[in-house]
Amino acid sequence: MSITRPGQSARYSFTGTASQLLRLNWAGTTISGSSWVSVSVLKPDGSSLASSSYATGATGGMDLPSLPASGTYTVVLDPPSASLTTASLSLVTR
């Protein structure tokens, strides 16, 4: 996932099933002009399921709460407004 314009966020959608347990992992993040980036996961209705922030170069992840409904979820990578970012994100079943 890459953000090539400062002030832009990146979105990735995935289909989830009610009660599914997932983990969002990140690695290989480079951030120009800042030392951190925020990541959030939105439910199908657009409300927040989970959020976190992490530092450039960090490898890690977050366990998502049990998905409340089946549908399309969205991962949003949102760096500070003056930053360009590249990141490797993956979703895995836990």
PDB file of N, CA, C and O in Angstrom:
ATOM      1  N   MET A   1       0.862  -1.154   0.000  1.00  0.00           N
ATOM      2  CA  MET A   1       0.000   0.000   0.000  1.00  0.00           C
ATOM      3  C   MET A   1       0.911   1.221   0.000  1.00  0.00           C
ATOM      4  O   MET A   1       1.836   1.303   0.808  1.00  0.00           O
ATOM      5  N   SER A   2       0.662   2.156  -0.886  1.00  0.00           N
ATOM      6  CA  SER A   2       1.479   3.364  -0.965  1.00  0.00           C
ATOM      7  C   SER A   2       0.608   4.607  -0.981  1.00  0.00           C
ATOM      8  O   SER A   2      -0.482   4.617  -1.553  1.00  0.00           O
ATOM      9  N   ILE A   3       1.101   5.637  -0.351  1.00  0.00           N
ATOM     10  CA  ILE A   3       0.466   6.955  -0.397  1.00  0.00           C
ATOM     11  C   ILE A   3       1.480   7.877  -1.049  1.00  0.00           C
ATOM     12  O   ILE A   3       2.551   8.124  -0.495  1.00  0.00           O
ATOM     13  N   THR A   4       1.145   8.383  -2.221  1.00  0.00           N
ATOM     14  CA  THR A   4       2.112   9.160  -2.991  1.00  0.00           C
ATOM     15  C   THR A   4       1.859  10.658  -2.956  1.00  0.00           C
ATOM     16  O   THR A   4       2.685  11.434  -3.436  1.00  0.00           O
ATOM     17  N   ARG A   5       0.728  11.078  -2.396  1.00  0.00           N
ATOM     18  CA  ARG A   5       0.437  12.514  -2.281  1.00  0.00           C
ATOM     19  C   ARG A   5       0.298  12.881  -0.812  1.00  0.00           C
ATOM     20  O   ARG A   5      -0.500  12.266  -0.106  1.00  0.00           O
ATOM     21  N   PRO A   6       1.048  13.862  -0.331  1.00  0.00           N
ATOM     22  CA  PRO A   6       0.901  14.296   1.058  1.00  0.00           C
ATOM     23  C   PRO A   6      -0.550  14.663   1.362  1.00  0.00           C
ATOM     24  O   PRO A   6      -1.237  15.276   0.545  1.00  0.00           O
ATOM     25  N   GLY A   7      -0.998  14.275   2.554  1.00  0.00           N
ATOM     26  CA  GLY A   7      -2.356  14.581   2.983  1.00  0.00           C
ATOM     27  C   GLY A   7      -3.384  13.552   2.565  1.00  0.00           C
ATOM     28  O   GLY A   7      -4.558  13.664   2.918  1.00  0.00           O
ATOM     29  N   GLN A   8      -2.955  12.556   1.819  1.00  0.00           N
ATOM     30  CA  GLN A   8      -3.861  11.529   1.329  1.00  0.00           C
ATOM     31  C   GLN A   8      -3.863  10.338   2.283  1.00  0.00           C
ATOM     32  O   GLN A   8      -2.860  10.082   2.949  1.00  0.00           O
ATOM     33  N   SER A   9      -4.971   9.611   2.359  1.00  0.00           N
ATOM     34  CA  SER A   9      -5.004   8.357   3.102  1.00  0.00           C
ATOM     35  C   SER A   9      -5.203   7.225   2.101  1.00  0.00           C
ATOM     36  O   SER A   9      -5.625   7.451   0.967  1.00  0.00           O
ATOM     37  N   ALA A  10      -4.894   6.009   2.533  1.00  0.00           N
ATOM     38  CA  ALA A  10      -5.069   4.836   1.677  1.00  0.00           C
ATOM     39  C   ALA A  10      -6.138   3.945   2.286  1.00  0.00           C
ATOM     40  O   ALA A  10      -6.229   3.818   3.507  1.00  0.00           O
ATOM     41  N   ARG A  11      -6.947   3.329   1.433  1.00  0.00           N
ATOM     42  CA  ARG A  11      -8.023   2.450   1.890  1.00  0.00           C
ATOM     43  C   ARG A  11      -7.923   1.106   1.188  1.00  0.00           C
ATOM     44  O   ARG A  11      -7.601   1.019   0.003  1.00  0.00           O
ATOM     45  N   TYR A  12      -8.208   0.063   1.957  1.00  0.00           N
ATOM     46  CA  TYR A  12      -8.230  -1.290   1.429  1.00  0.00           C
ATOM     47  C   TYR A  12      -9.471  -1.961   1.991  1.00  0.00           C
ATOM     48  O   TYR A  12      -9.691  -1.935   3.202  1.00  0.00           O
ATOM     49  N   SER A  13     -10.282  -2.558   1.136  1.00  0.00           N
ATOM     50  CA  SER A  13     -11.519  -3.208   1.580  1.00  0.00           C
ATOM     51  C   SER A  13     -11.360  -4.720   1.583  1.00  0.00           C
ATOM     52  O   SER A  13     -10.634  -5.283   0.763  1.00  0.00           O
ATOM     53  N   PHE A  14     -12.048  -5.369   2.515  1.00  0.00           N
ATOM     54  CA  PHE A  14     -12.073  -6.827   2.568  1.00  0.00           C
ATOM     55  C   PHE A  14     -13.453  -7.284   3.022  1.00  0.00           C
ATOM     56  O   PHE A  14     -14.173  -6.550   3.698  1.00  0.00           O
ATOM     57  N   THR A  15     -13.806  -8.490   2.645  1.00  0.00           N
ATOM     58  CA  THR A  15     -15.087  -9.067   3.041  1.00  0.00           C
ATOM     59  C   THR A  15     -14.881  -9.898   4.297  1.00  0.00           C
ATOM     60  O   THR A  15     -14.029 -10.786   4.332  1.00  0.00           O
ATOM     61  N   GLY A  16     -15.663  -9.604   5.327  1.00  0.00           N
ATOM     62  CA  GLY A  16     -15.588 -10.326   6.583  1.00  0.00           C
ATOM     63  C   GLY A  16     -16.901 -11.019   6.888  1.00  0.00           C
ATOM     64  O   GLY A  16     -17.944 -10.690   6.323  1.00  0.00           O
ATOM     65  N   THR A  17     -16.832 -11.982   7.789  1.00  0.00           N
ATOM     66  CA  THR A  17     -17.997 -12.751   8.206  1.00  0.00           C
ATOM     67  C   THR A  17     -18.245 -12.510   9.691  1.00  0.00           C
ATOM     68  O   THR A  17     -17.300 -12.423  10.474  1.00  0.00           O
ATOM     69  N   ALA A  18     -19.506 -12.404  10.077  1.00  0.00           N
ATOM     70  CA  ALA A  18     -19.848 -12.196  11.491  1.00  0.00           C
ATOM     71  C   ALA A  18     -19.130 -13.221  12.361  1.00  0.00           C
ATOM     72  O   ALA A  18     -19.071 -14.402  12.018  1.00  0.00           O
ATOM     73  N   SER A  19     -18.589 -12.769  13.477  1.00  0.00           N
ATOM     74  CA  SER A  19     -17.866 -13.567  14.479  1.00  0.00           C
ATOM     75  C   SER A  19     -16.455 -13.968  14.051  1.00  0.00           C
ATOM     76  O   SER A  19     -15.758 -14.640  14.811  1.00  0.00           O
ATOM     77  N   GLN A  20     -16.023 -13.577  12.869  1.00  0.00           N
ATOM     78  CA  GLN A  20     -14.679 -13.906  12.405  1.00  0.00           C
ATOM     79  C   GLN A  20     -13.647 -13.179  13.262  1.00  0.00           C
ATOM     80  O   GLN A  20     -13.841 -12.024  13.640  1.00  0.00           O
ATOM     81  N   LEU A  21     -12.544 -13.873  13.565  1.00  0.00           N
ATOM     82  CA  LEU A  21     -11.451 -13.296  14.349  1.00  0.00           C
ATOM     83  C   LEU A  21     -10.245 -13.100  13.435  1.00  0.00           C
ATOM     84  O   LEU A  21      -9.731 -14.054  12.851  1.00  0.00           O
ATOM     85  N   LEU A  22      -9.803 -11.853  13.323  1.00  0.00           N
ATOM     86  CA  LEU A  22      -8.703 -11.509  12.423  1.00  0.00           C
ATOM     87  C   LEU A  22      -7.630 -10.714  13.149  1.00  0.00           C
ATOM     88  O   LEU A  22      -7.872 -10.121  14.201  1.00  0.00           O
ATOM     89  N   ARG A  23      -6.445 -10.716  12.567  1.00  0.00           N
ATOM     90  CA  ARG A  23      -5.340  -9.884  13.036  1.00  0.00           C
ATOM     91  C   ARG A  23      -4.841  -9.083  11.844  1.00  0.00           C
ATOM     92  O   ARG A  23      -4.658  -9.625  10.754  1.00  0.00           O
ATOM     93  N   LEU A  24      -4.623  -7.791  12.055  1.00  0.00           N
ATOM     94  CA  LEU A  24      -4.047  -6.918  11.040  1.00  0.00           C
ATOM     95  C   LEU A  24      -2.573  -6.741  11.378  1.00  0.00           C
ATOM     96  O   LEU A  24      -2.231  -6.223  12.441  1.00  0.00           O
ATOM     97  N   ASN A  25      -1.700  -7.172  10.469  1.00  0.00           N
ATOM     98  CA  ASN A  25      -0.251  -7.059  10.666  1.00  0.00           C
ATOM     99  C   ASN A  25       0.318  -5.976   9.766  1.00  0.00           C
ATOM    100  O   ASN A  25      -0.218  -5.706   8.691  1.00  0.00           O
ATOM    101  N   TRP A  26       1.413  -5.353  10.212  1.00  0.00           N
ATOM    102  CA  TRP A  26       2.108  -4.363   9.392  1.00  0.00           C
ATOM    103  C   TRP A  26       3.610  -4.572   9.483  1.00  0.00           C
ATOM    104  O   TRP A  26       4.132  -5.050  10.491  1.00  0.00           O
ATOM    105  N   ALA A  27       4.288  -4.202   8.408  1.00  0.00           N
ATOM    106  CA  ALA A  27       5.752  -4.321   8.336  1.00  0.00           C
ATOM    107  C   ALA A  27       6.237  -3.449   7.185  1.00  0.00           C
ATOM    108  O   ALA A  27       5.448  -3.031   6.337  1.00  0.00           O
ATOM    109  N   GLY A  28       7.523  -3.181   7.161  1.00  0.00           N
ATOM    110  CA  GLY A  28       8.131  -2.474   6.042  1.00  0.00           C
ATOM    111  C   GLY A  28       7.597  -1.074   5.813  1.00  0.00           C
ATOM    112  O   GLY A  28       7.554  -0.602   4.677  1.00  0.00           O
ATOM    113  N   THR A  29       7.190  -0.410   6.877  1.00  0.00           N
ATOM    114  CA  THR A  29       6.612   0.919   6.730  1.00  0.00           C
ATOM    115  C   THR A  29       7.705   1.982   6.661  1.00  0.00           C
ATOM    116  O   THR A  29       8.612   2.013   7.493  1.00  0.00           O
ATOM    117  N   THR A  30       7.605   2.841   5.667  1.00  0.00           N
ATOM    118  CA  THR A  30       8.472   4.010   5.587  1.00  0.00           C
ATOM    119  C   THR A  30       7.578   5.239   5.545  1.00  0.00           C
ATOM    120  O   THR A  30       6.586   5.278   4.817  1.00  0.00           O
ATOM    121  N   ILE A  31       7.935   6.222   6.323  1.00  0.00           N
ATOM    122  CA  ILE A  31       7.130   7.434   6.428  1.00  0.00           C
ATOM    123  C   ILE A  31       8.058   8.627   6.247  1.00  0.00           C
ATOM    124  O   ILE A  31       9.000   8.806   7.019  1.00  0.00           O
ATOM    125  N   SER A  32       7.798   9.432   5.245  1.00  0.00           N
ATOM    126  CA  SER A  32       8.606  10.615   4.977  1.00  0.00           C
ATOM    127  C   SER A  32       7.976  11.820   5.662  1.00  0.00           C
ATOM    128  O   SER A  32       6.810  12.131   5.419  1.00  0.00           O
ATOM    129  N   GLY A  33       8.729  12.493   6.506  1.00  0.00           N
ATOM    130  CA  GLY A  33       8.231  13.705   7.148  1.00  0.00           C
ATOM    131  C   GLY A  33       7.540  13.480   8.473  1.00  0.00           C
ATOM    132  O   GLY A  33       7.024  14.432   9.059  1.00  0.00           O
ATOM    133  N   SER A  34       7.512  12.249   8.967  1.00  0.00           N
ATOM    134  CA  SER A  34       6.889  11.961  10.259  1.00  0.00           C
ATOM    135  C   SER A  34       7.465  10.659  10.795  1.00  0.00           C
ATOM    136  O   SER A  34       8.173   9.947  10.083  1.00  0.00           O
ATOM    137  N   SER A  35       7.165  10.354  12.036  1.00  0.00           N
ATOM    138  CA  SER A  35       7.677   9.118  12.620  1.00  0.00           C
ATOM    139  C   SER A  35       6.571   8.124  12.945  1.00  0.00           C
ATOM    140  O   SER A  35       6.849   7.079  13.532  1.00  0.00           O
ATOM    141  N   TRP A  36       5.318   8.420  12.578  1.00  0.00           N
ATOM    142  CA  TRP A  36       4.212   7.517  12.908  1.00  0.00           C
ATOM    143  C   TRP A  36       3.104   7.613  11.859  1.00  0.00           C
ATOM    144  O   TRP A  36       3.059   8.547  11.059  1.00  0.00           O
ATOM    145  N   VAL A  37       2.220   6.627  11.884  1.00  0.00           N
ATOM    146  CA  VAL A  37       1.051   6.588  11.004  1.00  0.00           C
ATOM    147  C   VAL A  37      -0.098   5.949  11.786  1.00  0.00           C
ATOM    148  O   VAL A  37       0.135   5.069  12.615  1.00  0.00           O
ATOM    149  N   SER A  38      -1.313   6.376  11.535  1.00  0.00           N
ATOM    150  CA  SER A  38      -2.458   5.744  12.193  1.00  0.00           C
ATOM    151  C   SER A  38      -3.143   4.793  11.221  1.00  0.00           C
ATOM    152  O   SER A  38      -3.165   5.019  10.011  1.00  0.00           O
ATOM    153  N   VAL A  39      -3.693   3.737  11.774  1.00  0.00           N
ATOM    154  CA  VAL A  39      -4.426   2.752  10.982  1.00  0.00           C
ATOM    155  C   VAL A  39      -5.736   2.463  11.704  1.00  0.00           C
ATOM    156  O   VAL A  39      -5.761   2.326  12.927  1.00  0.00           O
ATOM    157  N   SER A  40      -6.812   2.373  10.950  1.00  0.00           N
ATOM    158  CA  SER A  40      -8.104   2.047  11.547  1.00  0.00           C
ATOM    159  C   SER A  40      -8.838   1.063  10.653  1.00  0.00           C
ATOM    160  O   SER A  40      -8.578   0.966   9.453  1.00  0.00           O
ATOM    161  N   VAL A  41      -9.761   0.338  11.268  1.00  0.00           N
ATOM    162  CA  VAL A  41     -10.608  -0.598  10.543  1.00  0.00           C
ATOM    163  C   VAL A  41     -12.042  -0.151  10.752  1.00  0.00           C
ATOM    164  O   VAL A  41     -12.494   0.021  11.884  1.00  0.00           O
ATOM    165  N   LEU A  42     -12.753   0.037   9.646  1.00  0.00           N
ATOM    166  CA  LEU A  42     -14.136   0.496   9.696  1.00  0.00           C
ATOM    167  C   LEU A  42     -15.089  -0.658   9.429  1.00  0.00           C
ATOM    168  O   LEU A  42     -14.821  -1.515   8.587  1.00  0.00           O
ATOM    169  N   LYS A  43     -16.200  -0.674  10.151  1.00  0.00           N
ATOM    170  CA  LYS A  43     -17.257  -1.668   9.958  1.00  0.00           C
ATOM    171  C   LYS A  43     -18.000  -1.373   8.654  1.00  0.00           C
ATOM    172  O   LYS A  43     -17.815  -0.312   8.058  1.00  0.00           O
ATOM    173  N   PRO A  44     -18.836  -2.305   8.214  1.00  0.00           N
ATOM    174  CA  PRO A  44     -19.609  -2.063   6.985  1.00  0.00           C
ATOM    175  C   PRO A  44     -20.463  -0.793   7.036  1.00  0.00           C
ATOM    176  O   PRO A  44     -20.729  -0.193   5.994  1.00  0.00           O
ATOM    177  N   ASP A  45     -20.897  -0.372   8.233  1.00  0.00           N
ATOM    178  CA  ASP A  45     -21.707   0.850   8.340  1.00  0.00           C
ATOM    179  C   ASP A  45     -20.859   2.121   8.420  1.00  0.00           C
ATOM    180  O   ASP A  45     -21.401   3.220   8.537  1.00  0.00           O
ATOM    181  N   GLY A  46     -19.525   1.976   8.358  1.00  0.00           N
ATOM    182  CA  GLY A  46     -18.622   3.121   8.381  1.00  0.00           C
ATOM    183  C   GLY A  46     -18.135   3.527   9.759  1.00  0.00           C
ATOM    184  O   GLY A  46     -17.273   4.399   9.871  1.00  0.00           O
ATOM    185  N   SER A  47     -18.665   2.919  10.808  1.00  0.00           N
ATOM    186  CA  SER A  47     -18.197   3.236  12.160  1.00  0.00           C
ATOM    187  C   SER A  47     -16.908   2.465  12.457  1.00  0.00           C
ATOM    188  O   SER A  47     -16.568   1.514  11.753  1.00  0.00           O
ATOM    189  N   SER A  48     -16.205   2.883  13.497  1.00  0.00           N
ATOM    190  CA  SER A  48     -14.900   2.309  13.819  1.00  0.00           C
ATOM    191  C   SER A  48     -15.021   0.954  14.509  1.00  0.00           C
ATOM    192  O   SER A  48     -15.817   0.784  15.433  1.00  0.00           O
ATOM    193  N   LEU A  49     -14.224  -0.003  14.052  1.00  0.00           N
ATOM    194  CA  LEU A  49     -14.101  -1.298  14.717  1.00  0.00           C
ATOM    195  C   LEU A  49     -12.864  -1.296  15.608  1.00  0.00           C
ATOM    196  O   LEU A  49     -12.919  -1.766  16.745  1.00  0.00           O
ATOM    197  N   ALA A  50     -11.747  -0.769  15.099  1.00  0.00           N
ATOM    198  CA  ALA A  50     -10.487  -0.751  15.849  1.00  0.00           C
ATOM    199  C   ALA A  50      -9.563   0.294  15.237  1.00  0.00           C
ATOM    200  O   ALA A  50      -9.696   0.651  14.066  1.00  0.00           O
ATOM    201  N   SER A  51      -8.619   0.781  16.054  1.00  0.00           N
ATOM    202  CA  SER A  51      -7.627   1.719  15.533  1.00  0.00           C
ATOM    203  C   SER A  51      -6.352   1.626  16.353  1.00  0.00           C
ATOM    204  O   SER A  51      -6.358   1.174  17.498  1.00  0.00           O
ATOM    205  N   SER A  52      -5.263   2.063  15.743  1.00  0.00           N
ATOM    206  CA  SER A  52      -3.963   2.049  16.396  1.00  0.00           C
ATOM    207  C   SER A  52      -3.062   3.017  15.644  1.00  0.00           C
ATOM    208  O   SER A  52      -3.449   3.563  14.611  1.00  0.00           O
ATOM    209  N   SER A  53      -1.871   3.226  16.162  1.00  0.00           N
ATOM    210  CA  SER A  53      -0.853   3.971  15.428  1.00  0.00           C
ATOM    211  C   SER A  53       0.470   3.258  15.652  1.00  0.00           C
ATOM    212  O   SER A  53       0.656   2.565  16.652  1.00  0.00           O
ATOM    213  N   TYR A  54       1.381   3.437  14.713  1.00  0.00           N
ATOM    214  CA  TYR A  54       2.675   2.790  14.854  1.00  0.00           C
ATOM    215  C   TYR A  54       3.764   3.620  14.193  1.00  0.00           C
ATOM    216  O   TYR A  54       3.499   4.494  13.368  1.00  0.00           O
ATOM    217  N   ALA A  55       4.986   3.319  14.579  1.00  0.00           N
ATOM    218  CA  ALA A  55       6.150   4.102  14.158  1.00  0.00           C
ATOM    219  C   ALA A  55       6.737   3.582  12.856  1.00  0.00           C
ATOM    220  O   ALA A  55       6.558   2.420  12.491  1.00  0.00           O
ATOM    221  N   THR A  56       7.439   4.467  12.168  1.00  0.00           N
ATOM    222  CA  THR A  56       8.127   4.065  10.950  1.00  0.00           C
ATOM    223  C   THR A  56       9.098   2.926  11.257  1.00  0.00           C
ATOM    224  O   THR A  56       9.770   2.935  12.288  1.00  0.00           O
ATOM    225  N   GLY A  57       9.162   1.966  10.371  1.00  0.00           N
ATOM    226  CA  GLY A  57      10.040   0.822  10.551  1.00  0.00           C
ATOM    227  C   GLY A  57       9.502  -0.252  11.467  1.00  0.00           C
ATOM    228  O   GLY A  57      10.114  -1.313  11.594  1.00  0.00           O
ATOM    229  N   ALA A  58       8.372  -0.007  12.111  1.00  0.00           N
ATOM    230  CA  ALA A  58       7.827  -0.966  13.071  1.00  0.00           C
ATOM    231  C   ALA A  58       7.248  -2.189  12.364  1.00  0.00           C
ATOM    232  O   ALA A  58       6.711  -2.101  11.260  1.00  0.00           O
ATOM    233  N   THR A  59       7.375  -3.320  13.031  1.00  0.00           N
ATOM    234  CA  THR A  59       6.713  -4.548  12.619  1.00  0.00           C
ATOM    235  C   THR A  59       5.815  -4.942  13.773  1.00  0.00           C
ATOM    236  O   THR A  59       6.264  -4.996  14.918  1.00  0.00           O
ATOM    237  N   GLY A  60       4.562  -5.216  13.491  1.00  0.00           N
ATOM    238  CA  GLY A  60       3.637  -5.581  14.559  1.00  0.00           C
ATOM    239  C   GLY A  60       2.249  -5.772  14.013  1.00  0.00           C
ATOM    240  O   GLY A  60       2.063  -6.106  12.843  1.00  0.00           O
ATOM    241  N   GLY A  61       1.278  -5.558  14.867  1.00  0.00           N
ATOM    242  CA  GLY A  61      -0.099  -5.716  14.435  1.00  0.00           C
ATOM    243  C   GLY A  61      -1.056  -5.541  15.586  1.00  0.00           C
ATOM    244  O   GLY A  61      -0.666  -5.231  16.711  1.00  0.00           O
ATOM    245  N   MET A  62      -2.331  -5.750  15.273  1.00  0.00           N
ATOM    246  CA  MET A  62      -3.354  -5.677  16.309  1.00  0.00           C
ATOM    247  C   MET A  62      -4.415  -6.729  16.041  1.00  0.00           C
ATOM    248  O   MET A  62      -4.828  -6.952  14.903  1.00  0.00           O
ATOM    249  N   ASP A  63      -4.849  -7.374  17.132  1.00  0.00           N
ATOM    250  CA  ASP A  63      -5.966  -8.300  17.046  1.00  0.00           C
ATOM    251  C   ASP A  63      -7.240  -7.486  16.944  1.00  0.00           C
ATOM    252  O   ASP A  63      -7.481  -6.598  17.761  1.00  0.00           O
ATOM    253  N   LEU A  64      -8.053  -7.783  15.948  1.00  0.00           N
ATOM    254  CA  LEU A  64      -9.324  -7.086  15.793  1.00  0.00           C
ATOM    255  C   LEU A  64     -10.374  -7.756  16.672  1.00  0.00           C
ATOM    256  O   LEU A  64     -10.314  -8.965  16.894  1.00  0.00           O
ATOM    257  N   PRO A  65     -11.337  -6.981  17.174  1.00  0.00           N
ATOM    258  CA  PRO A  65     -12.450  -7.597  17.891  1.00  0.00           C
ATOM    259  C   PRO A  65     -13.206  -8.527  16.934  1.00  0.00           C
ATOM    260  O   PRO A  65     -13.094  -8.402  15.715  1.00  0.00           O
ATOM    261  N   SER A  66     -13.955  -9.438  17.490  1.00  0.00           N
ATOM    262  CA  SER A  66     -14.802 -10.312  16.684  1.00  0.00           C
ATOM    263  C   SER A  66     -15.658  -9.454  15.752  1.00  0.00           C
ATOM    264  O   SER A  66     -16.307  -8.510  16.202  1.00  0.00           O
ATOM    265  N   LEU A  67     -15.663  -9.774  14.466  1.00  0.00           N
ATOM    266  CA  LEU A  67     -16.430  -8.965  13.516  1.00  0.00           C
ATOM    267  C   LEU A  67     -17.917  -9.046  13.866  1.00  0.00           C
ATOM    268  O   LEU A  67     -18.454 -10.144  14.014  1.00  0.00           O
ATOM    269  N   PRO A  68     -18.586  -7.902  13.999  1.00  0.00           N
ATOM    270  CA  PRO A  68     -19.973  -7.883  14.453  1.00  0.00           C
ATOM    271  C   PRO A  68     -20.997  -8.275  13.388  1.00  0.00           C
ATOM    272  O   PRO A  68     -22.129  -8.629  13.720  1.00  0.00           O
ATOM    273  N   ALA A  69     -20.611  -8.214  12.118  1.00  0.00           N
ATOM    274  CA  ALA A  69     -21.562  -8.502  11.042  1.00  0.00           C
ATOM    275  C   ALA A  69     -20.795  -8.938   9.803  1.00  0.00           C
ATOM    276  O   ALA A  69     -19.611  -8.635   9.657  1.00  0.00           O
ATOM    277  N   SER A  70     -21.464  -9.639   8.927  1.00  0.00           N
ATOM    278  CA  SER A  70     -20.881  -9.971   7.634  1.00  0.00           C
ATOM    279  C   SER A  70     -20.980  -8.752   6.727  1.00  0.00           C
ATOM    280  O   SER A  70     -21.957  -8.006   6.786  1.00  0.00           O
ATOM    281  N   GLY A  71     -19.969  -8.552   5.891  1.00  0.00           N
ATOM    282  CA  GLY A  71     -20.010  -7.420   4.975  1.00  0.00           C
ATOM    283  C   GLY A  71     -18.625  -6.949   4.597  1.00  0.00           C
ATOM    284  O   GLY A  71     -17.635  -7.643   4.826  1.00  0.00           O
ATOM    285  N   THR A  72     -18.563  -5.763   4.015  1.00  0.00           N
ATOM    286  CA  THR A  72     -17.308  -5.182   3.548  1.00  0.00           C
ATOM    287  C   THR A  72     -16.741  -4.242   4.608  1.00  0.00           C
ATOM    288  O   THR A  72     -17.381  -3.269   5.006  1.00  0.00           O
ATOM    289  N   TYR A  73     -15.533  -4.554   5.051  1.00  0.00           N
ATOM    290  CA  TYR A  73     -14.811  -3.756   6.039  1.00  0.00           C
ATOM    291  C   TYR A  73     -13.719  -2.983   5.307  1.00  0.00           C
ATOM    292  O   TYR A  73     -13.287  -3.386   4.227  1.00  0.00           O
ATOM    293  N   THR A  74     -13.272  -1.875   5.893  1.00  0.00           N
ATOM    294  CA  THR A  74     -12.263  -1.037   5.252  1.00  0.00           C
ATOM    295  C   THR A  74     -11.120  -0.745   6.215  1.00  0.00           C
ATOM    296  O   THR A  74     -11.341  -0.314   7.347  1.00  0.00           O
ATOM    297  N   VAL A  75      -9.898  -0.986   5.752  1.00  0.00           N
ATOM    298  CA  VAL A  75      -8.692  -0.607   6.490  1.00  0.00           C
ATOM    299  C   VAL A  75      -8.258   0.751   5.950  1.00  0.00           C
ATOM    300  O   VAL A  75      -8.121   0.929   4.740  1.00  0.00           O
ATOM    301  N   VAL A  76      -8.040   1.711   6.856  1.00  0.00           N
ATOM    302  CA  VAL A  76      -7.624   3.059   6.460  1.00  0.00           C
ATOM    303  C   VAL A  76      -6.249   3.343   7.054  1.00  0.00           C
ATOM    304  O   VAL A  76      -6.067   3.284   8.270  1.00  0.00           O
ATOM    305  N   LEU A  77      -5.295   3.647   6.203  1.00  0.00           N
ATOM    306  CA  LEU A  77      -3.949   4.042   6.611  1.00  0.00           C
ATOM    307  C   LEU A  77      -3.879   5.552   6.451  1.00  0.00           C
ATOM    308  O   LEU A  77      -4.036   6.071   5.346  1.00  0.00           O
ATOM    309  N   ASP A  78      -3.643   6.257   7.554  1.00  0.00           N
ATOM    310  CA  ASP A  78      -3.754   7.716   7.544  1.00  0.00           C
ATOM    311  C   ASP A  78      -2.520   8.359   8.177  1.00  0.00           C
ATOM    312  O   ASP A  78      -2.457   8.507   9.397  1.00  0.00           O
ATOM    313  N   PRO A  79      -1.540   8.741   7.357  1.00  0.00           N
ATOM    314  CA  PRO A  79      -0.349   9.405   7.895  1.00  0.00           C
ATOM    315  C   PRO A  79      -0.626  10.879   8.159  1.00  0.00           C
ATOM    316  O   PRO A  79      -1.636  11.410   7.696  1.00  0.00           O
ATOM    317  N   PRO A  80       0.258  11.547   8.897  1.00  0.00           N
ATOM    318  CA  PRO A  80       0.129  12.997   9.060  1.00  0.00           C
ATOM    319  C   PRO A  80       0.093  13.674   7.689  1.00  0.00           C
ATOM    320  O   PRO A  80       0.586  13.119   6.708  1.00  0.00           O
ATOM    321  N   SER A  81      -0.477  14.846   7.625  1.00  0.00           N
ATOM    322  CA  SER A  81      -0.756  15.498   6.338  1.00  0.00           C
ATOM    323  C   SER A  81       0.466  15.760   5.466  1.00  0.00           C
ATOM    324  O   SER A  81       0.327  15.854   4.247  1.00  0.00           O
ATOM    325  N   ALA A  82       1.638  15.878   6.037  1.00  0.00           N
ATOM    326  CA  ALA A  82       2.820  16.204   5.231  1.00  0.00           C
ATOM    327  C   ALA A  82       3.639  14.973   4.854  1.00  0.00           C
ATOM    328  O   ALA A  82       4.778  15.104   4.405  1.00  0.00           O
ATOM    329  N   SER A  83       3.070  13.776   5.033  1.00  0.00           N
ATOM    330  CA  SER A  83       3.865  12.564   4.868  1.00  0.00           C
ATOM    331  C   SER A  83       3.548  11.782   3.607  1.00  0.00           C
ATOM    332  O   SER A  83       2.423  11.790   3.108  1.00  0.00           O
ATOM    333  N   LEU A  84       4.570  11.110   3.107  1.00  0.00           N
ATOM    334  CA  LEU A  84       4.426  10.098   2.073  1.00  0.00           C
ATOM    335  C   LEU A  84       4.733   8.769   2.735  1.00  0.00           C
ATOM    336  O   LEU A  84       5.672   8.683   3.526  1.00  0.00           O
ATOM    337  N   THR A  85       3.968   7.733   2.435  1.00  0.00           N
ATOM    338  CA  THR A  85       4.069   6.487   3.179  1.00  0.00           C
ATOM    339  C   THR A  85       4.005   5.280   2.260  1.00  0.00           C
ATOM    340  O   THR A  85       3.263   5.276   1.278  1.00  0.00           O
ATOM    341  N   THR A  86       4.787   4.255   2.582  1.00  0.00           N
ATOM    342  CA  THR A  86       4.597   2.934   2.001  1.00  0.00           C
ATOM    343  C   THR A  86       4.509   1.953   3.157  1.00  0.00           C
ATOM    344  O   THR A  86       5.198   2.112   4.165  1.00  0.00           O
ATOM    345  N   ALA A  87       3.663   0.940   3.016  1.00  0.00           N
ATOM    346  CA  ALA A  87       3.488  -0.029   4.091  1.00  0.00           C
ATOM    347  C   ALA A  87       3.027  -1.358   3.521  1.00  0.00           C
ATOM    348  O   ALA A  87       2.364  -1.417   2.486  1.00  0.00           O
ATOM    349  N   SER A  88       3.389  -2.405   4.210  1.00  0.00           N
ATOM    350  CA  SER A  88       2.907  -3.736   3.886  1.00  0.00           C
ATOM    351  C   SER A  88       1.933  -4.141   4.986  1.00  0.00           C
ATOM    352  O   SER A  88       2.322  -4.278   6.145  1.00  0.00           O
ATOM    353  N   LEU A  89       0.669  -4.333   4.622  1.00  0.00           N
ATOM    354  CA  LEU A  89      -0.366  -4.731   5.573  1.00  0.00           C
ATOM    355  C   LEU A  89      -0.908  -6.092   5.170  1.00  0.00           C
ATOM    356  O   LEU A  89      -1.014  -6.397   3.982  1.00  0.00           O
ATOM    357  N   SER A  90      -1.250  -6.910   6.161  1.00  0.00           N
ATOM    358  CA  SER A  90      -1.869  -8.200   5.861  1.00  0.00           C
ATOM    359  C   SER A  90      -2.893  -8.534   6.933  1.00  0.00           C
ATOM    360  O   SER A  90      -2.737  -8.172   8.099  1.00  0.00           O
ATOM    361  N   LEU A  91      -3.938  -9.226   6.517  1.00  0.00           N
ATOM    362  CA  LEU A  91      -4.964  -9.720   7.431  1.00  0.00           C
ATOM    363  C   LEU A  91      -4.821 -11.224   7.527  1.00  0.00           C
ATOM    364  O   LEU A  91      -4.720 -11.907   6.509  1.00  0.00           O
ATOM    365  N   VAL A  92      -4.811 -11.745   8.746  1.00  0.00           N
ATOM    366  CA  VAL A  92      -4.720 -13.186   8.950  1.00  0.00           C
ATOM    367  C   VAL A  92      -5.785 -13.615   9.949  1.00  0.00           C
ATOM    368  O   VAL A  92      -6.190 -12.845  10.820  1.00  0.00           O
ATOM    369  N   THR A  93      -6.227 -14.853   9.808  1.00  0.00           N
ATOM    370  CA  THR A  93      -7.183 -15.417  10.756  1.00  0.00           C
ATOM    371  C   THR A  93      -6.437 -15.780  12.027  1.00  0.00           C
ATOM    372  O   THR A  93      -5.308 -16.268  11.976  1.00  0.00           O
ATOM    373  N   ARG A  94      -7.069 -15.541  13.166  1.00  0.00           N
ATOM    374  CA  ARG A  94      -6.431 -15.939  14.432  1.00  0.00           C
ATOM    375  C   ARG A  94      -7.303 -16.928  15.171  1.00  0.00           C
ATOM    376  O   ARG A  94      -6.939 -17.381  16.257  1.00  0.00           O
TER     377      ARG A  94
END
